[in-house]
Amino acid sequence: MDKSDACILQILRKELPPLTDDDATQMKSSILALEKEVDSLERQIPVFEAIMKNLQRTLAVSKRTLALRRAALAPIHRLPQELLVTIFQCCIPRDHAIPATLGDNVRWVLLNVCRSWKFILEGTPTLWTNLVISPDPCQRPLTQPLEKYLSLSAENPLWITLSEHIDEHAFEDNSCATFWEVLSSTTHRWQRLRIHCIWTPIDDIITKTAQTL
């Protein structure tokens, strides 16, 4: 605290005698000077706030530009398409060892990484020929993702795995006839069919796939 401020506090607390006329005149001059200083500082604040916002926008743009340039140098972006396809094939489970619904599959994750990966995945039918169908009653219907799979697989032979979760009657409770109609429409392309069911009789599964033929 300034010495003069300490004296003013003592005067206000009646610890010192009141200001003299000369002191009051000096105090008024000091007040005028401080009012001008406060007014000047208050007018500068919006200016510096605008400068700060502009700096923050410039910083954000620079960070995005830096990230893009660093990403462009990442080795993954310089791999040939054939090698990427091989890597994708290693990421995709080949049978019922990793049960997942059609709508919750690693392929969808890879599709959403970037445009180039999406282009490669959608342009490589062999990446969509291995269908592990493991319905989950709590998740969305599988007809739409199944149609997507079959469309992207073109006319290639299909490896179909029907896998039921241990604690769920997934196939037994699945009454969506459209799903079975879509699946059965590709039987001429089936190269292999595996059925792993705990609760639903295999005869019921075969009936569902055959009744629309």
N, C-alpha and C positions, 0 to 999 in steps of 0.2 A: 504494500500500500504506500502511495506517495505520502511524503511528510505532511504536505498541506492538507491532504485528505484526512490524515490522522488528527490534525488540529481541528478540522471542521467537525469531525465526529465528536471530539471532546467538547466543542462549543454546543453541538446539538444535545449532548448529554448533560449540559450545564456544568461540565467539569472545568470550563474556561469561561472568562467573561465574554459577552456578546461582541459581535464585530463592530469596529469603529466605522465612521463614515468613509474614511479612506479605504479600509478593508472591504467595505461593501462595494465601493466603486471598482476596485480591482476584481472583486468577485464577479460583478456584472460583465466586465470585459472578458474574464475567463470563460464565463457561461456562453457568451456570444461566439467566442473562438471554438469552443467545444461543439456547439450546435452546428457550426459550419463544417467541422470535421466529421461529425456523425452523419450530416446530410450527404457529404461527399462520399463517405464509405457506403452508405445505403444505396446510392445511385450506382456505385461500382459493382455491387454484388450481382445484380442481374446480368451485367456484362460478363463477369467472370463465370457465372453459371452457364451462360450461353457458350462461352469458350470451352468450359468443361464438357458440356454435352457434345459439342462438335469434336472434341478430342476423343471422347468415348466412342462416338460413331466411327471416327477414323481408325481408332484402335481395333474395333470390332471387324471392320473391313480388312485391315492389315492381318489380323489373326486368321480370318477365313482364307485370305489369299495365301498366307504362309502354309496353312493346313493343306490347301489344294496342291501347292507345289511340292510339299513333302510327300503327299499321297501319290503324286505323279511319279515320284522316284521309287516308290515301293516295288520290290521285286515281283510281287504278285501280279502287278499290272503289265509286266513285260513277259509273262509266261505265254507261250503259244496256246492256241485254243485247244489243240489236241491234248496237251498236258493238263489243262484245266478240267477237261472232260474226264480224264483218268482220275484226277483228284476227287471230283464230284462222285464218281462211281465208288470210290473208297469210303465216302461219307455216307452213302445210302445203304441201309441194312438190306441184306439179301434174302432174308426169310423172317420167320416169326420170332427170332431171338430178341428183337427189340420191338415189341408191340406198340403201335401208335395208330391213332385214327388217321384216315386219309386227309382230314383237314388239319392235323397236327403232326406234320411230317417234316423231316429235315429239308426236303425239297422246297417247301414254302419259305423256310428260313433263307436258303441260298438264293431264291428268286428275289428276295427283298434287299439283298446286299447292295447291288448296283445295277445299272442298266445293262452293262456288258455281260454280267453273269446271267441276268434274266434272258438276254438274247441267246446266249449259249445254251442255257437249260431248255428254253422253249424250242430251240432249233435242233436239239439232239434227242430224237424219239427213243433211243435205247435207254435213256435215263429214266423213262417213265413206263417201262415194261414189267417191272417187278412191283406188284401191288400187294401190300400187306394190309388186309382189311380187318380191323379190330374195333368194332363199334363200341362206342361209349354212350349209354343212354342219357347221360347228363350233358352231352355235347350236341352241337348242331347236326342236322341230318347230313348223311354222307353222299347223297345223290349228286349234288353239284360238284364237289371235289372229285367224285368218281368220273363224271362226264369230262372234267378237265383232264384227268389222267389219261383217259381213253383217247381223247382228242390229241393230246401231245404225243402219245405213243404211236400215232399214225396207224399203219397196218402191220406193225411188228408183232411177233409172237409174244404172248403174255405168260408170266409166271404169277399165278394167283395163290395167295395164302389167306385163308379165312381163320382168324385166330380169336378165340373167346377168352376174355379175362377170367381168371380163376374164380373170382367172387361175384361174377355178374352173369345174368342170363341174357346176354346182349343179343344174340341171334334169335333166341326164343321169343324175346319181347319185341323184336323189330318187325313191325307190321307194314312198313313202307313198300308197297308193291312196285312202285316206280324204280326204287333202287335195284330190286332183283331183276326187273325187266331190262334195265340198262346193262347190268352185269351179264345177264344171260344173252344179250344180243351180240356178245363178243366170243361166244363159246368156240366159234370156228378158228379163233386165234389162240385159244388156250394151249400152251405147250406143256404146262404143268399145273396141277391143282392140289394144294395141300389144305387139309382141314384139321384144325386143332381146337376141339370143343370139349369143355368140361361138363357143361350142363345140357346144352342143346343136342339132341340125338342127330347123328350124322345123316340119317335118312331124311330128317326134316330139312336140313340144309340142301341136300340133293334135290328134294322136292321143290324147294323154293327156286332153285336155279333151273330146274327142268320144266316147271309148269308153264313158263312163258315161251317155250321153244315151239 
